[in-house]
């Protein structure tokens, strides 16, 4: 058994953005990135309480395209691993995205 990060409690639906699958959505909780990168992403819509949806993967799996505030933004895995989100109710499966294929 591994220890949970400080910001994540047992039974909570909080994860890193990189853990979401295509079709899943999350509410942005925080960015653990250098100020310059954080400010850049915030100007593109990655602000607290924003809804972020995983839209698609690159053929090799990295980067991943996310939808936020009406824009599509590709992020590398290492960047997505520094973004905390809360999985939104009803958005924790990929059935919707698989049905759309």
C-alpha positions in Angstrom: 0.0 0.0 0.0 1.4 3.4 -0.9 0.9 6.7 0.9 -1.5 9.2 -0.6 -0.3 12.7 -1.4 -1.2 15.3 1.3 -3.9 16.9 -0.9 -5.6 13.5 -1.5 -7.6 11.7 1.2 -8.8 8.1 1.1 -12.1 7.8 -0.9 -11.7 11.3 -2.4 -12.1 11.6 -6.2 -9.0 13.9 -6.6 -6.3 12.8 -9.0 -3.6 14.2 -11.2 -4.7 15.4 -14.7 -2.4 12.8 -16.3 -4.5 10.1 -14.6 -7.7 10.9 -16.5 -8.7 8.9 -19.5 -10.1 10.1 -22.8 -13.7 11.3 -22.2 -13.2 12.0 -18.5 -13.5 15.5 -17.0 -12.2 17.1 -13.9 -12.5 20.3 -12.0 -9.1 22.0 -11.7 -7.9 22.3 -8.1 -4.3 23.5 -8.5 -1.1 23.8 -10.5 2.2 22.7 -9.0 4.4 24.2 -11.6 7.0 27.0 -11.9 5.4 30.4 -11.9 6.1 31.1 -15.6 4.4 27.9 -16.7 1.6 28.3 -14.2 0.9 31.8 -15.4 1.0 30.8 -19.0 -1.5 28.0 -18.4 -3.8 30.2 -16.3 -4.0 32.7 -19.2 -5.2 29.8 -21.4 -8.0 28.9 -18.9 -6.3 26.5 -16.4 -7.7 28.4 -13.4 -9.2 27.0 -10.2 -12.7 25.5 -10.7 -12.3 25.3 -14.5 -13.6 22.1 -16.1 -10.9 20.2 -18.0 -11.8 17.3 -20.3 -9.5 14.8 -21.9 -10.2 15.0 -25.7 -7.6 12.7 -27.3 -4.1 11.3 -27.2 -1.3 11.7 -29.7 -0.5 8.4 -31.5 2.4 7.7 -29.1 0.3 8.7 -26.1 2.1 12.0 -25.4 1.1 14.8 -25.6 -2.6 14.7 -24.6 -5.2 17.2 -25.9 -7.4 18.7 -23.2 -10.4 20.9 -23.6 -10.7 23.9 -21.3 -12.7 27.1 -21.6 -13.6 26.3 -25.2 -10.0 25.8 -26.3 -8.0 22.7 -27.1 -4.6 22.6 -25.5 -2.0 19.8 -25.8 0.1 19.1 -22.7 3.0 16.8 -22.2 2.6 14.1 -19.5 5.1 15.7 -17.2 3.1 19.0 -17.2 -0.2 17.1 -16.6 1.3 15.3 -13.7 1.7 18.6 -11.9 -2.0 19.6 -12.3 -4.5 18.5 -9.6 -8.1 17.9 -10.5 -11.3 16.5 -8.9 -13.1 13.9 -11.1 -16.5 15.3 -11.9 -19.6 13.1 -11.0 -20.8 11.2 -14.0 -17.5 11.8 -15.8 -15.4 9.0 -14.2 -15.8 6.4 -17.0 -14.8 6.3 -20.6 -18.1 4.8 -21.8 -19.3 8.0 -23.4 -16.1 8.4 -25.4 -16.2 4.7 -26.5 -19.8 5.0 -27.6 -18.9 8.0 -29.7 -16.4 6.0 -31.7 
